[in-house]
Amino acid sequence: MSYIADTSAQDTQIEKPRSLNKMIIFSFSTILTVIVSYFFILPSVVNWTKGTSAVHKDKLNIAAVKQGLFIRDLSVQGKVIAARRPILYSPAQGTVTYLVEAGDSVVTQQTIAIIDSPELKSEYNQQIANLTRLKNQLEREKIQVKKSNLEQENQIGQAQVALNAAKREMRRSGEAMKNKIISDIDYQKAKDDLQNAKREYEHAVKEVALIKESQKFEIKTREFELHSQQVKVTELKRQVDGLKITSPVTGLVGNLSTQQKNSVAKNQALLSIVDLSEYELEVQIPESYADDLALGMEAEITLNQSLYQGELVAISPEIVQGRVQGKIRFTDKSLTGLRQNQRLTTRVILERKNNIQYLPRGQFLKTYNGQFAYVVSDNSAVKTPIKIGSRSLGKVEVISGLKTGDTVVISDSDIFKDAPSVRILK
């Protein structure tokens, strides 16, 4: 078997030329790397060499300083309570009969219970009889006065007649004395008779005046006794009428304090009524706001996603467990749909200021307690000392360090790690 020799010994290796496409790709990659390094790596290196960090803008919450109305307020939870919850008491000792049950609806002046008090009714009847007796005595006294007046008029009339007769006798004696018809003794007797008649008449007039004055005093005394007895009877009648216990307000009957037909003492509690026409909010306010509270402060109450106006009407003088109790009354009298002990969110307006610089409230206050803030300018945030004033639920007052229009990082400043300047990346 024979073999044919190959021609590999005659081959010569030829060097292949470089591909043009590979050179183009390499050049493009180099240029792209330079561009990326310039815009992304180089700034980071420069910032690192300068000691400046960088934070992406998406991680920050930035707001502008504004100027206008600033409201300082606080938010508290309130419990709905009835503004009027009267408790009714027994006006006298007796037996109680309830006409309603706990939870029943009642209206004003509706009779809800009756007290059977035989002692009070007996005393009332006795005083009425005494009043009738005093009325009769007064009428009898008036009749006696009229009768006495007739006798006194007759007495004065008799004295007047006697005086007139003495005057005539004195004139006759005087004429006779001129003519020397009578003796001097008879003339002097006539003169004495005239004086005696005058004295009797004057005495009668004074006596009648004194008797009339005494009669007026007696009549006035009788009238005073009658009036005093009338006042006593009126008061007893009020107490007797009060044995019918009526509701002072429109609302619901609360708990009954005793059992049906039980004996009750005077001034013993019988039942309570919850007035449904007027509500208040009982709120617990933190102690730190106690000195800022004042009666009449405005309040906004949230109910069913709607705001209703209220007014702070009471503030407790004592602090219990770090809180001050207050009461807020609804100013809208037509408000309905509330329930006893319902929980509502309330916003109390502590202060209103006009033309004030302010910022939205944010986490930046916790980092430096409102003493520093990062002001954004030319893609960088610079740590700036500021002074914060009043704080509300959504805003803080800016006293100094910032001006209207400045943009400030209001989110958590811990991300900056207390750097004096931070670059903000978009």
C-alpha positions as CSV (number, residue, x, y, z in Angstrom):
1,M,0.0,0.0,0.0
2,S,1.5,3.3,-1.0
3,Y,0.9,6.8,0.6
4,I,0.7,10.2,-1.1
5,A,2.8,12.9,0.6
6,D,1.0,16.2,1.6
7,T,2.2,19.7,0.8
8,S,2.3,21.1,4.4
9,A,6.0,21.5,4.1
10,Q,5.5,24.0,1.3
11,D,3.0,26.2,3.2
12,T,4.0,29.7,4.5
13,Q,2.1,31.3,7.5
14,I,0.8,34.8,6.5
15,E,0.1,37.4,9.4
16,K,-3.6,38.5,9.4
17,P,-4.3,42.3,9.4
18,R,-6.2,43.8,12.5
19,S,-9.9,44.1,12.1
20,L,-11.1,47.7,11.6
21,N,-14.3,47.0,13.5
22,K,-12.5,46.0,16.6
23,M,-10.6,49.3,16.6
24,I,-13.7,51.3,16.3
25,I,-15.4,49.5,19.3
26,F,-12.3,49.9,21.4
27,S,-12.2,53.6,20.7
28,F,-15.9,54.1,21.5
29,S,-15.5,52.2,24.8
30,T,-12.6,54.4,25.8
31,I,-14.5,57.6,25.1
32,L,-17.6,56.4,27.0
33,T,-15.5,55.5,30.0
34,V,-13.9,58.9,30.1
35,I,-17.4,60.6,29.9
36,V,-18.8,58.4,32.7
37,S,-15.8,59.1,34.8
38,Y,-16.1,62.8,34.3
39,F,-19.7,63.1,35.1
40,F,-20.1,60.5,37.8
41,I,-16.8,59.3,39.2
42,L,-14.8,62.5,39.1
43,P,-17.4,64.6,41.1
44,S,-17.4,61.9,43.8
45,V,-13.6,61.8,43.9
46,V,-13.5,65.6,44.1
47,N,-16.1,65.7,46.9
48,W,-14.3,63.0,48.7
49,T,-11.0,64.9,48.5
50,K,-12.8,68.0,49.7
51,G,-14.5,66.2,52.5
52,T,-18.0,66.8,51.0
53,S,-20.6,64.0,50.9
54,A,-23.5,63.7,48.4
55,V,-27.1,62.7,48.8
56,H,-29.7,62.0,46.2
57,K,-32.5,64.5,46.0
58,D,-35.1,61.7,46.0
59,K,-34.2,60.9,49.6
60,L,-34.9,64.5,50.8
61,N,-38.0,66.5,51.6
62,I,-37.5,70.1,50.7
63,A,-39.8,73.1,51.5
64,A,-39.6,76.8,51.1
65,V,-39.9,79.4,53.8
66,K,-43.2,81.3,53.5
67,Q,-44.7,84.3,55.2
68,G,-48.3,84.8,56.3
69,L,-50.8,83.7,58.9
70,F,-49.3,81.4,61.6
71,I,-51.6,79.4,63.9
72,R,-50.2,77.7,66.9
73,D,-52.4,74.8,67.9
74,L,-52.5,71.4,69.6
75,S,-54.4,68.2,68.9
76,V,-56.1,66.2,71.6
77,Q,-58.6,63.4,71.9
78,G,-62.0,64.4,73.4
79,K,-64.8,62.3,75.0
80,V,-68.3,63.4,74.3
81,I,-70.4,64.1,77.4
82,A,-73.7,65.7,78.0
83,A,-73.4,69.4,78.9
84,R,-76.4,69.0,81.3
85,R,-76.9,65.9,83.3
86,P,-79.3,67.0,86.1
87,I,-79.9,64.7,89.1
88,L,-83.5,64.9,90.5
89,Y,-84.0,64.7,94.3
90,S,-87.0,63.9,96.5
91,P,-88.6,67.2,97.8
92,A,-90.0,65.5,100.9
93,Q,-90.2,62.2,102.8
94,G,-92.6,59.7,101.3
95,T,-93.1,56.9,98.8
96,V,-91.8,57.2,95.3
97,T,-93.7,56.0,92.2
98,Y,-91.7,56.0,89.0
99,L,-93.6,56.7,85.7
100,V,-90.6,56.0,83.5
101,E,-87.8,53.4,83.1
102,A,-84.1,53.8,82.6
103,G,-83.4,54.7,79.0
104,D,-86.8,56.2,78.3
105,S,-87.0,59.4,76.3
106,V,-88.6,62.4,78.1
107,V,-89.4,66.0,77.2
108,T,-89.3,69.1,79.3
109,Q,-91.9,69.3,82.1
110,Q,-93.0,65.7,81.6
111,T,-94.0,64.0,84.9
112,I,-91.6,61.2,85.5
113,A,-92.1,60.3,89.2
114,I,-94.6,61.1,92.0
115,I,-93.8,61.3,95.8
116,D,-96.7,60.4,98.1
117,S,-96.1,62.4,101.3
118,P,-99.1,62.4,103.8
119,E,-97.2,64.6,106.3
120,L,-96.6,67.4,103.8
121,K,-100.2,67.3,102.5
122,S,-101.5,67.5,106.1
123,E,-99.4,70.4,107.0
124,Y,-100.5,72.2,103.8
125,N,-104.2,71.7,104.6
126,Q,-103.6,73.0,108.2
127,Q,-101.9,76.1,106.9
128,I,-104.8,76.8,104.5
129,A,-107.2,76.6,107.4
130,N,-105.1,79.0,109.4
131,L,-105.0,81.3,106.4
132,T,-108.8,81.3,106.2
133,R,-109.0,82.1,109.9
134,L,-106.7,85.1,109.5
135,K,-108.7,86.4,106.6
136,N,-111.9,86.3,108.7
137,Q,-110.2,88.1,111.6
138,L,-109.0,90.8,109.2
139,E,-112.6,91.3,107.8
140,R,-114.0,91.3,111.4
141,E,-111.4,93.9,112.4
142,K,-112.4,96.1,109.5
143,I,-116.1,95.9,110.5
144,Q,-115.2,96.9,114.1
145,V,-113.3,99.8,112.7
146,K,-116.3,101.0,110.8
147,K,-118.5,100.6,113.9
148,S,-116.0,102.5,116.0
149,N,-115.7,105.3,113.5
150,L,-119.5,105.9,113.8
151,E,-119.2,106.1,117.6
152,Q,-116.3,108.5,117.3
153,E,-118.1,110.7,114.8
154,N,-121.1,110.9,117.3
155,Q,-118.8,111.7,120.2
156,I,-117.2,114.6,118.2
157,G,-120.6,115.8,117.1
158,Q,-121.9,115.9,120.7
159,A,-118.8,117.9,121.8
160,Q,-119.3,120.3,118.9
161,V,-122.9,120.8,119.9
162,A,-121.9,121.5,123.5
163,L,-119.3,123.9,122.3
164,N,-121.7,125.8,120.1
165,A,-124.2,126.1,123.0
166,A,-121.5,127.4,125.3
167,K,-120.5,130.0,122.7
168,R,-124.2,131.2,122.4
169,E,-124.5,131.4,126.2
170,M,-121.3,133.3,126.4
171,R,-122.5,135.9,123.9
172,R,-125.8,136.3,125.7
173,S,-124.0,136.7,129.0
174,G,-121.7,139.2,127.5
175,E,-124.7,141.3,126.3
176,A,-126.3,141.0,129.6
177,M,-123.2,142.1,131.4
178,K,-123.0,145.2,129.3
179,N,-126.5,146.1,130.2
180,K,-125.8,145.0,133.8
181,I,-128.6,142.6,133.8
182,I,-126.6,139.7,135.2
183,S,-124.1,139.5,138.0
184,D,-120.4,139.1,137.5
185,I,-120.7,135.6,139.0
186,D,-123.1,134.5,136.3
187,Y,-120.9,136.0,133.6
188,Q,-117.8,134.2,134.9
189,K,-119.7,130.9,135.1
190,A,-120.7,131.3,131.4
191,K,-117.1,132.0,130.6
192,D,-116.0,128.8,132.4
193,D,-118.6,126.7,130.7
194,L,-117.3,127.9,127.3
195,Q,-113.7,127.0,128.2
196,N,-114.9,123.6,129.4
197,A,-116.8,123.0,126.2
198,K,-113.7,123.9,124.1
199,R,-111.6,121.5,126.2
200,E,-114.1,118.7,125.8
201,Y,-114.3,119.2,122.1
202,E,-110.5,119.3,121.6
203,H,-110.1,116.2,123.8
204,A,-112.7,114.4,121.7
205,V,-110.9,115.3,118.5
206,K,-107.6,114.1,119.8
207,E,-109.0,110.9,121.3
208,V,-110.7,110.1,117.9
209,A,-107.5,110.7,116.1
210,L,-105.6,108.4,118.5
211,I,-108.2,105.7,118.2
212,K,-108.1,105.8,114.4
213,E,-104.3,105.6,114.5
214,S,-104.6,102.6,116.7
215,Q,-107.1,101.0,114.4
216,K,-104.8,101.5,111.4
217,F,-102.0,99.8,113.3
218,E,-104.2,96.9,114.2
219,I,-105.4,96.5,110.6
220,K,-101.8,96.7,109.3
221,T,-100.8,94.0,111.9
222,R,-103.6,91.8,110.8
223,E,-102.6,92.3,107.1
224,F,-99.0,91.5,107.9
225,E,-100.0,88.2,109.6
226,L,-102.2,87.4,106.7
227,H,-99.4,88.1,104.2
228,S,-97.0,86.0,106.2
229,Q,-99.4,83.1,106.3
230,Q,-100.0,83.5,102.6
231,V,-96.3,83.2,101.9
232,K,-96.2,80.0,104.1
233,V,-99.1,78.5,102.2
234,T,-97.6,79.4,98.8
235,E,-94.4,77.7,99.8
236,L,-96.2,74.6,101.0
237,K,-98.2,74.5,97.8
238,R,-95.0,74.7,95.8
239,Q,-93.7,71.7,97.8
240,V,-96.9,69.8,97.3
241,D,-96.8,70.5,93.6
242,G,-93.2,69.5,93.6
243,L,-94.2,66.0,94.7
244,K,-94.8,65.5,91.0
245,I,-91.2,65.2,89.7
246,T,-90.9,66.7,86.2
247,S,-88.0,66.6,83.7
248,P,-86.1,69.9,83.5
249,V,-84.7,69.0,80.1
250,T,-85.4,66.9,77.0
251,G,-83.3,63.8,77.0
252,L,-83.0,60.3,78.2
253,V,-83.6,58.9,81.7
254,G,-80.4,57.7,83.4
255,N,-80.2,55.2,86.2
256,L,-83.0,55.0,88.8
257,S,-81.5,55.5,92.2
258,T,-84.0,53.4,94.1
259,Q,-86.7,50.7,93.6
260,Q,-90.3,51.3,92.7
261,K,-92.6,52.2,95.6
262,N,-89.7,52.5,98.0
263,S,-89.7,54.9,100.9
264,V,-87.4,57.9,100.3
265,A,-86.1,60.6,102.6
266,K,-86.1,64.3,101.8
267,N,-83.3,65.4,99.4
268,Q,-82.6,61.7,98.4
269,A,-81.5,61.2,94.8
270,L,-84.2,59.7,92.6
271,L,-82.9,59.6,89.1
272,S,-80.8,61.5,86.5
273,I,-81.6,62.9,83.1
274,V,-79.1,63.2,80.2
275,D,-79.8,66.2,78.0
276,L,-79.3,65.3,74.4
277,S,-79.7,68.8,73.0
278,E,-76.3,70.1,74.2
279,Y,-73.0,68.3,74.3
280,E,-69.5,69.0,75.5
281,L,-66.1,67.4,74.9
282,E,-64.0,66.4,77.9
283,V,-60.3,66.7,76.8
284,Q,-57.0,65.8,78.5
285,I,-54.4,68.5,77.6
286,P,-50.7,67.9,78.2
287,E,-49.2,69.7,81.1
288,S,-46.7,71.6,78.9
289,Y,-49.6,73.6,77.4
290,A,-51.3,74.4,80.7
291,D,-49.9,77.9,80.9
292,D,-51.1,78.7,77.3
293,L,-54.7,77.8,77.9
294,A,-57.4,80.4,78.4
295,L,-61.2,80.3,78.5
296,G,-62.9,81.2,75.2
297,M,-60.2,79.7,72.9
298,E,-61.4,78.4,69.6
299,A,-61.5,74.8,68.8
300,E,-62.1,72.7,65.7
301,I,-63.7,69.3,66.2
302,T,-63.6,66.6,63.6
303,L,-66.8,64.5,63.2
304,N,-67.5,62.3,60.2
305,Q,-64.7,63.9,58.2
306,S,-66.3,67.4,58.8
307,L,-65.1,70.3,60.9
308,Y,-67.3,71.9,63.6
309,Q,-66.5,74.9,65.7
310,G,-66.2,74.8,69.4
311,E,-65.1,76.9,72.4
312,L,-63.0,76.1,75.5
313,V,-65.3,76.7,78.4
314,A,-63.6,75.1,81.4
315,I,-60.1,74.4,82.6
316,S,-59.2,72.3,85.6
317,P,-57.1,74.1,88.2
318,E,-55.2,70.9,89.0
319,I,-52.8,68.7,87.0
320,V,-53.5,64.9,87.2
321,Q,-50.9,62.5,85.8
322,G,-49.3,65.2,83.7
323,R,-52.5,66.4,82.1
324,V,-55.0,69.2,82.5
325,Q,-58.7,68.5,82.0
326,G,-60.7,70.9,79.9
327,K,-64.2,71.1,78.4
328,I,-65.0,72.2,74.9
329,R,-68.5,73.2,74.0
330,F,-70.0,73.0,70.5
331,T,-71.0,76.4,69.2
332,D,-73.2,74.8,66.6
333,K,-76.4,74.1,68.4
334,S,-78.0,72.2,65.5
335,L,-75.3,69.5,65.6
336,T,-76.8,66.0,65.9
337,G,-75.6,62.4,65.7
338,L,-73.4,62.5,68.8
339,R,-73.3,59.8,71.3
340,Q,-72.3,59.7,75.0
341,N,-68.6,58.9,75.5
342,Q,-67.9,59.1,71.8
343,R,-64.2,59.8,71.0
344,L,-63.4,62.8,68.7
345,T,-60.3,64.5,67.6
346,T,-60.1,68.2,68.6
347,R,-57.7,71.0,67.5
348,V,-57.4,73.8,70.0
349,I,-56.2,77.2,68.6
350,L,-53.7,78.6,71.1
351,E,-52.4,81.6,69.1
352,R,-52.8,83.4,65.8
353,K,-50.0,85.5,64.3
354,N,-50.0,87.5,61.1
355,N,-47.1,88.2,58.7
356,I,-44.9,85.5,60.2
357,Q,-42.2,83.5,58.5
358,Y,-42.8,79.7,58.8
359,L,-41.8,76.3,57.6
360,P,-43.7,73.1,57.4
361,R,-43.1,70.9,60.5
362,G,-40.6,68.1,59.8
363,Q,-38.1,65.7,61.2
364,F,-35.3,68.2,60.9
365,L,-36.4,69.7,64.2
366,K,-35.4,66.6,66.1
367,T,-31.8,66.4,64.7
368,Y,-30.7,69.8,66.1
369,N,-33.7,70.7,68.2
370,G,-34.5,73.6,65.7
371,Q,-31.0,75.2,66.1
372,F,-29.7,74.3,62.6
373,A,-31.2,73.6,59.2
374,Y,-29.7,72.7,55.8
375,V,-30.4,75.4,53.2
376,V,-30.5,74.3,49.6
377,S,-28.7,76.4,47.0
378,D,-27.0,75.5,43.7
379,N,-27.4,71.8,44.1
380,S,-25.9,71.8,47.6
381,A,-27.2,71.9,51.1
382,V,-25.4,74.1,53.6
383,K,-25.8,73.8,57.4
384,T,-27.1,77.1,58.7
385,P,-27.8,78.2,62.2
386,I,-31.5,79.2,62.7
387,K,-33.9,80.1,65.5
388,I,-37.3,78.5,65.8
389,G,-40.2,80.1,67.7
390,S,-43.7,78.7,68.2
391,R,-44.6,75.3,66.9
392,S,-48.0,74.1,65.7
393,L,-49.2,70.8,64.4
394,G,-48.2,71.5,60.9
395,K,-45.9,74.5,61.0
396,V,-43.0,76.1,62.9
397,E,-42.3,79.8,63.3
398,V,-38.9,81.0,61.9
399,I,-37.5,83.8,64.0
400,S,-34.0,84.2,62.4
401,G,-31.5,82.6,60.1
402,L,-33.8,82.2,57.1
403,K,-35.6,84.5,54.8
404,T,-38.8,84.2,52.8
405,G,-38.2,82.0,49.7
406,D,-35.3,80.0,51.1
407,T,-35.5,76.2,50.4
408,V,-34.8,74.1,53.4
409,V,-34.4,70.4,54.0
410,I,-37.2,69.5,56.4
411,S,-36.7,65.7,56.4
412,D,-34.4,63.9,58.8
413,S,-31.0,65.6,58.8
414,D,-29.2,62.6,60.2
415,I,-28.6,61.5,56.6
416,F,-26.1,64.4,56.3
417,K,-24.0,63.1,59.2
418,D,-23.4,66.6,60.5
419,A,-21.5,67.7,57.4
420,P,-21.2,71.5,56.9
421,S,-22.0,71.1,53.2
422,V,-23.7,68.3,51.2
423,R,-23.9,68.0,47.5
424,I,-27.4,67.1,46.2
425,L,-27.5,64.7,43.3
426,K,-30.5,64.8,40.9
